[in-house]
Amino acid sequence: MTSDSERLPTAIQLTDGAMAMDGGSLVLHAVDQDGARVELFLDWSIQSHREGKTQFYANGRVVLRGSPEEAHWLALIGGAVPKPSNSRPAPEAKGRAGKGVILAEDAAGYFNAIEQGPASALAHLAARFVSLVSSQAYQEARAPAPPQAPEDRVESLLREGKTIEAIEAFREAHPHIGLEAASRAVKAMAAEMEEATLRR
């Protein structure tokens, strides 16, 4: 519920925004019908996903999932006209990712939108913001998985084909072991798992 001093805007204009490279967190800056500043933030970081804490904030306040307030904000964002404070594309935006760098689909889409200019970038961010908050993954607010034993976590990552992540998990459990030794240990574990699978 919002008090009289926290009445929701009836319209907003998007002025600025960004996507963080932490897994895809989004921030949108806007002004409402009275010219008051509005900040909308979606914590979509990898860490928040792991902990089941992804969250939508409006002006620093938590917006409850599935609430009328959430629906109101999403309608405002979806219908907002981008009015970027910077009317010219940033000169370094084009090709910012560099040759040979593979971006996640969400980041690649954002950089492509940047190349079309600030208004296009803002429209892309707004559409993604609405899409993510409306998604089943966000609305179900999945609880974090129970902690796994270090060996189980390494094996689980190896089954998913995530060798680098498995090595990182092994080193977290055994910080005194160097990278090379951890890599050998994880590769040996992967070989044992493969042999066990073949014996079945």
Disulfide bonds with the S-S distance in Angstrom:
none
